[in-house]
Amino acid sequence: MLVVGVGNACRGDDVAGLLVARRLRERVPPGVTVLERHGDLVGLLDDWVGAESVVLVDAMASGAPVGTIVRVDARTESLPSDGFRSSTRAFGVTEAFALGRLLRVLP
């Protein structure tokens, strides 16, 4: 299993995914890898190689109360693109999953 925290430490609450990854890193059982991803997320495609499952943690605007967890099975569902509309990334979460699905490299 792979856990990837995504975010930008310089953009307020966009650091949430990175903070989750940092807290989990020393608490996960053997066999779980924890990574942090900053900036453009095309590197996620490489991260996924060999992973049986991935949990990606990122902040998003969902309209739900702060702290609400939104779970999406990216193999079968599209990510809500409007939730990532304020991203500073040129290639973001939505694009990474769409390309991964197209290239059939999603875990």
Secondary structure, DSSP 8 states (H G I E B T S, - for coil): -EEEEE--TTSGGGGHHHHHHHHHHTTS-TT-EEEEE-S--TTHHHHTTT-S-EEEE-----SS-TT------TTTS---GGGGTT---SS-HHHHHHHHHHHT---
